[in-house]
Amino acid sequence: MEVDVSQADKVHDLTAEEVAAGIEQGKYLLIDVREPNEVAAEAYPNALVLPLSTFNPDEIPDPQGKTVVFACRSGKRSVTASLAAQAAGKPYDSHLAGGMLGWKAAGLPSKTGG
């Protein structure tokens, strides 16, 4: 998947705390773009998994008024997914800065088994 990462300024960084609160408040739809083996080892609670290796922005379900937030391990692939979605005409410009590493550093819960 080719995207211009120099356009990363078109992606809004959200902290793990902001994302967790937004999910709890029903404001965010979290999309995990990590691969199945990563998700099987450790997953975000309440995230939809759409691996970047097979990512198709058209497979993102209607967020029904929620803000779509992409997430990965460290925050790099989530920027790529956001840029790819924008290139496909989707208004999805938010990602979890720091990814799962930041999520865990903030003391937020994860689950095993995807």
N, C-alpha and C positions, 0 to 999 in steps of 0.2 A: 504494500500500500504506500503510494507516494504522496506525501503532503509536505508543504513548505513549512518546516518548523520555525523559520524566521518570522512566521505569522503568530507565534505563541502569545504575543501581546493581545491577541483576539480571544484569549481564554482567561476567564476569571478564576483566580485561586480562591478556594474556600478551605478553611481550617477543618480539622477533624471534628472539633467541637461544634462548629457551625453546621457541618453536614449531619452530625448525630442529632442535633437539636431540630434541624429542618426535617429530618426523617420522622422524628417523634411527633412533630407538629403537622405532619402530612403535607409539607411544602416541597419535599424533594423526592425524586425517583432516582435511586442510586443504581448505576449500571457499571458492573465490574467487568473490565475488558481483559483480565488475566486469563491464562490458559486453564483448561480443566484440571490438570495435575496440581496447579497452584491453588485453585479453589478447593480441591479435595483436601489439601493439607490445612488450609485456613481460609475461612470465608467471612465476608461481611454479613452481619445479620440483615435480612430484608433487602438484599441486592439482587438484581436481575443480572445473569451472566451472559455476556455476548463477547466471546474471545476476540481479541484484536486480529488474530491470524485469519479469521473468517468474517471479520466485521463488515456488516452491511447496514448503513444508517437506516435503510428502509425497514429493517427488522425491529427497530425500536418501537415498542407499543405506544399508543397514544398516552401521553403522560397525564391526561385529564386535568389540566390546569397546574400540574406540579412542574417544578424546574428540574430538568434532567441534569444529573451530576455524574460525570464519569470518574471511575476510580481504578487503580491498578496497584502495583507493589510500592513504587516510589514516587509516582506522579509524572513519569515521562510518557508512558503509553496512553494515559488518560488525556494528555494534551493532544497526542496524535489522533485519538478517537474523536475528540471535540472538533479539531480542525477538519477531519474527514467528514463529520456530520455537517459542519458549516459549508464545506465545499459541495455537499449534496443538497444544499438549500434548507437545511434544518437549523432552527434558531437555538441550538444547544451549545452554550459557550461557557459552561462551568465544569470545574474538575476539583477533585480532592487533592490539594497540594500535600505532598508527602506520602500519599497512598496508604497502603496497609502499614508501612513502617511508622508513619505519623499517627495513624489510627491507634496502633498499639502503644506508641509513646505517650499518647494522651490518656492511656488507661481505659480505652473503650473496648467493649466486648467483641470477640470474634467467635466463630463456631468452626467445628471441624466437619468434614464430610460434605462440603458444598452445601 
